[in-house]
């Protein structure tokens, strides 16, 4: 099977990589991915609702004032357009992307 590809305005072939996972243990709830996403892929939710254990090794104290007790969640994976903007702004590299095959 072949992967989904596109063409840029300049005529260059491009392979989008769609979001497949979000590591909520590493997420600091800063909202950067939510703000940069052109679609409705993310939502901010209460960390306690997920019953996640705090992992102090992956938590960055520089972001304590961002959103205490909050974590990002994948609201609608199928709305992702594969631009990877969210990964470029994530300070903790919480997001995973992969090219997707064309459904027959």
ABEGO torsion letter per residue (X at the ends): XBBBBBBBAAGBBBBBBBBABBBAAABAGAGAAAAABABBABBBBBAAAAGBBBBAAABBAAAAAABBGBBBBBABAAABAGAGAAAAABAAGABBBBBBBBBX
